[in-house]
C-alpha cells in the first residue's frame, strides 16, 4: 500500500498540471489503516520536501470553517470576506489533506470547497498557494456527489496489507505481534457493505 501511495503522490506532486487540477482520493474499508497510513505517509512525503501538511476532517466542519465566511463590517457598512486560516496558512509545495471527505460531510461543506478543489481559489476568490490536495474516504456511506465535485477526484482503491499494518501498529502503538496478527485476521474476515 505504501509504495502505491508514494508513486501516486510523487506523480501528482511533481506534475504542475496534475497538482493544480486533480485530487488523489485514497479509498479503503474502515479499520484497515487508511487514515493512519495515508495521512502519516503523506506527512512524511511532504516533510522530505521541506514543506508542511494541513489536515481538515471534513465531517467535523461547517462550510465557513473550511473556506471562510462573509461578515458585516458595521463601521464601514460593507460585507467583508475572511478566508479560512487553514487555507491561507498553505504555502507553495504544501499539502492539504482532506480526511473522510465523503463520509458524513455536509453537502454544503463540499459545495463550499468547490472553488478550492476546482480552481484552487480561496473563498474570497484569491488564488490559493500552489499546494497539492490529497483526500481519503471509505466507500461505505458516501454522500450523493454533484458531477462538479466528482470530476475533481481521481480514485485509488487501496488493498489491505497485513504486514504493513502490523508494522504500523507496532511502530505507532507498541502493539505486540501476536495481538496485531489476530487483529489483522479479524479485519480480513470482515465483510464490508458498499
Secondary structure, 3 states (H helix, E strand, C coil): CHHHHHHHHHHHHHCHHHHHHCEEEEECCCCCCHHHHHHHHHHHHHHHCCCCEEEEEHHHCCHHHHHEEEEEECCCCEEEEEECHHHHCCCCCCEEEEECCCECCCHHHHHHCHHHHHCCECCCCCECCCCEEEEEECCCCECCCCHHHHCCEEEEECCCCHHHHHHHHHHHHCCCHHHHHHHHHHHHHCCCCC
